[in-house]
Amino acid sequence: TEAELEAAMPAFRAFVAAKRPKAMVVFGAVAAKALLGNGDIAATHGRVFTWEGVKAIPTYHPAYMEKIGRAVKEDVCRDFCRAMDAIGRPIPAIYERYR
């Protein structure tokens, strides 16, 4: 709910500030809307956004992947490749086809 998100956001901000990640993968519409202001995962997945100085790559929620199947799982692999590119990490050979 909105109230739960509002209550959790200060702790999440503190956690991200303490850990200082190079990037984060944002799973699902609820998280994407809370962090990025847009919960339309079909339109935003795989794009690199910035949230409070951290690169944020939205992708599908694991439950949705399980429900929909292979096509979405391939999109998620592409999203992870974009996340790795965003932080300058090499893509493992097994995932090269998803670039």
C-alpha positions in Angstrom: 0.0 0.0 0.0 1.0 3.6 -0.3 1.3 3.8 3.5 3.6 0.8 3.6 5.8 2.3 0.9 5.9 5.7 2.7 6.8 4.0 6.0 9.6 1.9 4.4 11.1 4.5 2.2 13.3 6.2 4.8 14.9 2.9 5.8 15.4 2.0 2.2 17.0 5.4 1.4 19.4 4.9 4.4 20.3 1.4 3.3 21.1 2.6 -0.3 23.1 5.5 1.1 25.1 3.2 3.4 25.8 0.5 0.7 26.3 2.9 -2.2 25.6 0.4 -4.9 26.7 1.1 -8.5 23.3 0.0 -9.7 20.1 -1.8 -8.7 17.6 -3.9 -10.5 14.1 -2.9 -9.6 11.7 -5.9 -9.7 8.1 -5.3 -10.6 5.6 -2.5 -11.1 5.1 -1.6 -7.4 8.8 -1.0 -6.8 9.2 0.8 -10.1 6.4 3.2 -9.4 7.7 3.8 -5.8 11.3 4.5 -6.9 10.9 5.8 -10.5 7.4 7.2 -10.6 6.4 4.8 -13.4 5.0 1.3 -12.8 4.6 0.4 -16.5 7.2 -2.3 -16.6 6.4 -3.2 -20.2 7.4 0.3 -21.3 10.3 0.9 -18.9 12.1 -2.5 -18.4 15.7 -2.5 -19.5 16.1 1.3 -19.5 18.6 2.8 -17.2 17.1 5.4 -14.8 18.8 7.2 -11.9 17.4 7.1 -8.4 19.2 9.2 -5.8 22.4 8.9 -7.7 22.1 5.1 -8.3 21.5 3.6 -11.7 18.2 1.7 -11.6 17.0 -0.8 -14.1 13.4 -1.9 -13.8 12.4 -5.4 -14.8 9.6 -7.9 -14.4 8.7 -9.3 -11.0 9.7 -13.0 -10.6 6.1 -14.0 -10.0 5.1 -12.4 -13.3 8.0 -14.2 -15.0 6.7 -17.5 -13.7 3.2 -16.8 -14.8 4.0 -15.5 -18.3 6.9 -17.7 -19.3 9.9 -17.8 -21.6 9.4 -14.5 -23.5 9.5 -12.5 -20.3 12.4 -14.4 -18.9 14.4 -13.5 -22.0 13.5 -9.8 -21.5 14.8 -10.1 -17.9 18.1 -11.6 -19.1 18.4 -8.6 -21.5 17.6 -6.3 -18.6 20.4 -7.9 -16.4 22.8 -7.5 -19.3 21.9 -3.8 -19.5 22.5 -3.6 -15.7 25.9 -5.1 -16.1 26.7 -2.8 -19.0 25.6 0.1 -16.8 28.2 -0.6 -14.2 30.9 -1.7 -16.7 30.9 -5.4 -15.9 31.5 -8.0 -18.6 28.5 -10.1 -19.7 29.1 -13.8 -19.1 29.4 -15.7 -22.4 26.2 -17.7 -21.7 24.2 -14.4 -21.7 25.8 -12.8 -24.8 22.9 -13.7 -26.9 20.6 -11.4 -24.8 22.6 -8.2 -25.5 
